[in-house]
Amino acid sequence: MEFSKLLEQRRSIRAYAEGIEIPREDIEQMIYAAQQAPSWKNSQTGRYYVVLSRDMAETLRLTCLPDFNRDRTEHAGYIVATFKRGFVGFTSEGKATDGLGDGWGAYDLGLQNENLLLKARELGYDTLIMGLRDEAGIREMLSIPEDEIMVAVIAIGKRVSDPIKPARKPIEEIVKFF
């Protein structure tokens, strides 16, 4: 798919079709695309926990998501995105290189996640990135180590309908040229 078209088609989807099973191979293609993103000193600290089992996805949805996300992600699978704490933005001695510290890990993971979302769309799937969740519940359910920072839960499935594209600000509003 042409890149411009892919950008135009990607949306945050809040209604997923029932009965869609996502093959592991498709998820692996998405993760491979995520791995192609740049990262601090090529550290590649992003980690993904994929929940495709209907029973487990339903448990995660009902017990670990707030109502507004729970209600909008029925029938979806979930990908939990984390990164290893204390590597990105730190010297080999463990000292932060600047004020961002672990914030650089979130930056790297954001780059990875965008690649994942675009690959998902290219493969015909849709996503919703969620930040609000019961982190402790998800961490326990998926055995996520404490040395990883959980950044997002990404719902994944197929859209029920095509949402209207929200307006974007004019370029003049968001950029200054010198």
Summary of the structure (lengths in Angstrom):
residues: 178
radius of gyration: 17.2
end to end distance: 34.5
largest distance: 54.7
contacts: 496
relative contact order: 0.23
helix: 39%
strand: 19%
